[in-house]
Every structure is written in structure tokens, then in C-alpha cells.
Amino acid sequence: MLEVADIVRLHGAAYRQQFGDRLTATQKRALRDILHCRTPFFGGHVYTCAPCGRDVYAYHSCGNRHCPKCHRDQTERWLARHRSRLLPCPYYLLTFTLPAPLRPLARSHPRIVYSLLLRSAAQSLLKLARDPRYLGGRPACLAILHTWTRAMLYHPHVHMLVSAGGLGPDGHWIPPRSRGFFVPVRALSPIFRARMCDGLNRAGLLDQARSEVWHTDWVVHCQPAGSGEAVLAYLGRYLFRVAIANSRIERVDDDQVSFRYRDNRSRQIRHVTLSGTEFLHRFLQHALPRGFARIRSYGLWSPACRPHLERLQSQLSLRSAPTAPSNAPESAAAQPVPDHTLLRCPYCRNTTLILRGHIAPQRTRAP
């Protein structure tokens, strides 16, 4: 199977020569780690297959958050942990999109703007949810930052999984006011816009934003998400990797790279062909600042509300919870988390392997 590492191997030198002075330390490290993932560069282990007697080399993964080959186990652990936090109630999936005029500012100051985007989306929703006309309580919120479309174009937005009910002022559970409706996005959009404006002003970046963006409607979308498990499975596939999976790459040569994606609206398969440097440019523009937390919990899922969450889980589990209709996309269908794949001998496919020793990292070796 073709990999992003193959593209870095073929076109990485040309890309560094053209854009090397603009690359951040995170982007440079991503290129290096993806290139050397599961090679002697990071070391590993050597096993002997008991039935056939051959040596089997297992090299370490790079662990870089932008590597398409890493983090399968991390994703499974994340899904298991957050499934255990789900309350037996309906959920909604909300999407807050950063308008196009503000995207150049996000490119220049990603840590500030991304944090502000997550915080503004959560604060806007929690403010509106406190209104007794809609909920009158504090829902559970899980916010996740995405910066790409399926074609790897730059499109910062926040997905937020939100419980339809919440914690009331008296400490008791407040059920959803109506079936199939949570909060009005027409009221949520201007609150979200005002929070972003205030945050950019406090950060000293407001003068770098085009003024007309504050006089247009901002896109906020809300749809039912059933019990929340399908959306968790959908989001979990994109949490610990960036922009594209290796399975979507169709062709790599000395000049071009081709990959496919499914169009959100038509549901048709589209094919994109780019130069190698343009592919790497699209890929690396989604590299997050070092240490940036793209997954954040708010409301009833925040650490401060953990005692309330445990108590409400016990109370609600004693009664059946209503379910909301789910319009989640087909790609969000719930899938069972597979067991860890056992290490197999590539020659006889047997799993009886005996550890012989360790392979020290060979980080001084040239690519």
C-alpha cells in the first residue's frame, strides 16, 4: 500500500528546498518522523518464529501525532474511555466553522486562534443552554478541532458532541425540552461571532481581521446524533492523525500524487491529482502547534463536574432514556473496536514468536 512516507521520500527534498525557510519546527519534525516511522531509525525488537525459525524484525512507530500509521491503539483507548462517559440520553452534533476571511489569521497565529475557536464555540453553546427556554442547565460537551476538508483544503472548524439534557441549578438532571430540537442556531451564530471578536481583541489581533467578517452570518450547524456512540466512532478515526489516511492514496510517482475522497454533498468518489510539493503543502498546513490540545471537554464533561457526572450516570441508568433520531453520515456508523492485532511471522503467519533482543535507534543514519 502506498503511504505518505513514500511521498515524503520522493518529494520531501524538493519541498524543503522550496519552503524550508517557512516550515515550523512541528512541520519539520513531522516530515522526519513520517519518513522514518517503523524503520531502524527509531529502533525496535527482533523475534524468532518458533515454527519456521526465521527472524522477524518489528520496528518502533514514530508516535508523531501527524503520522497516518500511528495511534491505532491510542484511538481505541480514547473511544473506550469516552464511551464510558456517555449518559443514557439523546445527543446532538454541532459544527462551528471559522469564516474564510479569518483563515489567513489562523494560519499566522494557529495556537491563539485555534484555542479561541474551541473556547468560543463551547462558551456560546453553554450560554444559550442556560436559557430556560431551551434547556436551563449545563450539558456535557466534547469539542474537537478539525482543520481540513476531505480534499485536504484548509477549513478550520469545531465538531461538538453535546448531550440533549444537562445538570440543572439544583443539581438534578434536566431532560431535553423537545424531541429533535436543541438550541436555535440562528441565536447561537451571533453569540459565537461576538465571542470570537472579543477574544481576538483581547489577543491584540482584531486589527488584522477584515471588518466585513463581523457583519455576516457565521455557519453553525446542529443535527441529532442518536445515543452519541456513532459520532464518537466517526470522530475517533480522525483524532490522532492528520488530513488523509494511507488507504486513500492511489498513485505516487516522481511528478504527481493522486488520492481519492468522498464528496460530502453528492456522496460520490472524487479523485485529486497534485504535484508532490503541493500535496505536502496541503498535508503540512494541518500540523498543529506543539503540545496543542485539539480535544477539550466542557460543561458536564469538564473535570470540575466529574462528581456530578458519576452521580447522574447512576441515576439515569436506572431508567430508560429517550432516543433522538440520528442524521449522522454513513461514515459515522458505529463499528466495533477490534482487538489488538497480534504480531505474526510474515513467512508462515504463525504468532508463536520468541523475543531475541532489542534494536537500538539508528538516528544518525541518513534517509
Long-range contacts (C-beta under 8 A, 24 or more apart in sequence): 1-246, 1-247, 1-249, 2-246, 2-249, 2-250, 2-251, 2-252, 3-68, 3-69, 3-246, 3-249, 4-34, 4-67, 4-68, 4-244, 4-246, 4-249, 4-283, 5-34, 5-35, 5-37, 5-69, 6-249, 6-252, 7-249, 7-252, 7-257, 7-276, 7-279, 7-280, 8-34, 8-35, 8-280, 9-35, 9-367, 10-252, 10-253, 10-254, 10-276, 11-257, 11-275, 11-276, 11-277, 11-279, 11-280, 12-280, 14-276, 14-277, 15-276, 15-277, 15-280, 15-281, 18-277, 19-277, 19-281, 23-284, 24-287, 24-289, 25-290, 26-287, 26-288, 26-289, 26-290, 27-284, 27-287, 29-64, 30-64, 30-66, 30-67, 30-284, 30-287, 31-280, 31-284, 33-62, 33-63, 33-64, 33-66, 33-67, 34-62, 34-64, 34-66, 34-67, 34-68, 34-69, 35-367, 36-62, 36-367, 37-61, 37-62, 37-64, 37-67, 37-69, 37-70, 38-62, 38-69, 40-359, 40-361, 40-362, 40-365, 41-361, 41-362, 41-363, 41-365, 42-361, 42-363, 43-358, 43-359, 43-360, 43-361, 43-362, 44-358, 44-359, 45-355, 45-357, 45-358, 45-359, 46-355, 46-356, 46-357, 46-358, 46-359, 47-343, 47-353, 47-354, 47-355, 47-356, 48-353, 48-354, 48-356, 49-345, 49-347, 49-348, 49-350, 49-352, 49-353, 49-354, 50-350, 50-352, 50-353, 50-354, 51-345, 51-348, 51-350, 51-352, 52-345, 52-347, 52-348, 52-350, 54-345, 54-347, 54-348, 55-356, 56-343, 56-345, 56-346, 56-353, 57-359, 58-343, 59-359, 60-361, 65-240, 65-241, 65-242, 65-288, 66-241, 66-242, 66-286, 66-287, 66-288, 67-241, 68-241, 68-242, 68-244, 68-245, 68-246, 69-246, 70-240, 70-241, 71-239, 71-240, 71-241, 73-340, 74-240, 75-236, 75-237, 75-239, 75-240, 76-337, 76-338, 78-236, 78-239, 78-240, 79-232, 79-233, 79-236, 79-337, 80-337, 82-142, 82-232, 83-229, 83-232, 85-140, 85-301, 85-309, 86-227, 86-228, 86-229, 86-232, 87-140, 87-163, 87-165, 87-300, 87-309, 87-312, 87-313, 87-316, 87-321, 88-227, 88-313, 88-316, 88-317, 88-320, 88-321, 89-163, 89-164, 89-165, 89-175, 89-176, 89-316, 89-321, 89-322, 90-163, 90-164, 90-165, 90-176, 90-179, 90-224, 90-225, 90-226, 90-227, 90-321, 90-322, 90-323, 90-324, 91-161, 91-162, 91-163, 91-164, 91-224, 91-225, 91-226, 91-227, 91-228, 91-231, 91-324, 92-161, 92-162, 92-164, 92-182, 92-222, 92-223, 92-224, 92-225, 92-324, 93-159, 93-160, 93-161, 93-162, 93-222, 93-223, 93-224, 93-225, 93-231, 93-328, 94-121, 94-125, 94-159, 94-160, 94-162, 94-188, 94-220, 94-221, 94-222, 95-157, 95-158, 95-159, 95-160, 95-219, 95-220, 95-221, 95-222, 96-120, 96-121, 96-124, 96-157, 96-158, 96-160, 96-192, 96-218, 96-219, 96-220, 97-155, 97-156, 97-157, 97-218, 97-219, 97-220, 97-221, 98-156, 98-157, 99-213, 99-216, 99-218, 99-219, 101-209, 101-210, 101-212, 101-213, 102-196, 102-209, 102-210, 102-213, 103-154, 103-155, 103-156, 105-200, 105-205, 105-208, 105-209, 106-156, 107-154, 107-285, 108-208, 109-203, 109-205, 110-288, 110-289, 110-292, 111-289, 111-292, 112-203, 112-205, 113-156, 113-200, 113-205, 114-145, 114-147, 114-156, 114-288, 114-289, 114-292, 114-294, 115-292, 116-196, 116-199, 116-200, 116-203, 117-145, 117-156, 117-158, 117-196, 118-143, 118-145, 118-158, 118-294, 118-296, 119-195, 119-199, 120-192, 120-195, 120-196, 120-199, 121-158, 121-160, 121-192, 122-160, 122-296, 122-298, 122-299, 123-195, 124-188, 124-191, 124-192, 124-195, 125-160, 125-162, 125-183, 125-188, 126-298, 126-299, 127-191, 128-183, 128-184, 128-187, 128-188, 128-191, 129-166, 129-183, 129-299, 133-177, 134-177, 134-182, 134-183, 134-184, 135-165, 135-166, 135-174, 135-176, 135-177, 135-182, 135-183, 136-168, 136-169, 136-174, 137-165, 137-166, 137-167, 137-168, 137-169, 137-174, 138-166, 138-167, 138-299, 138-300, 138-305, 139-163, 139-164, 139-165, 139-166, 139-167, 139-299, 139-300, 140-166, 140-299, 140-300, 140-301, 140-309, 141-297, 141-298, 141-299, 141-300, 141-301, 142-295, 142-296, 142-297, 142-298, 142-301, 143-295, 143-296, 143-297, 143-298, 144-235, 144-239, 144-294, 144-295, 145-288, 145-294, 145-295, 146-238, 147-285, 147-286, 147-288, 148-242, 148-243, 148-286, 150-261, 150-262, 150-263, 150-264, 151-261, 151-270, 151-272, 152-243, 152-244, 152-279, 152-282, 152-283, 152-286, 153-282, 154-285, 154-286, 159-235, 161-225, 161-228, 161-231, 161-232, 161-235, 162-299, 163-228, 163-300, 164-324, 166-299, 166-300, 167-299, 167-300, 167-305, 167-308, 167-312, 171-308, 173-312, 173-315, 173-316, 175-322, 176-322, 176-324, 179-322, 179-324, 180-224, 180-324, 180-325, 182-222, 183-222, 185-220, 185-221, 185-222, 188-220, 188-222, 189-217, 189-218, 189-219, 189-220, 190-218, 192-218, 192-220, 193-218, 223-327, 223-328, 224-324, 224-325, 224-326, 224-327, 225-324, 225-326, 225-328, 226-323, 226-324, 226-325, 226-326, 226-328, 227-323, 229-334, 230-326, 230-328, 230-332, 230-333, 230-334, 231-328, 231-332, 233-332, 233-333, 233-334, 233-335, 234-328, 234-329, 234-331, 234-332, 234-333, 239-294, 239-295, 242-283, 242-286, 242-287, 242-288, 243-282, 243-283, 243-286, 244-283, 252-276, 262-331, 264-329, 267-330
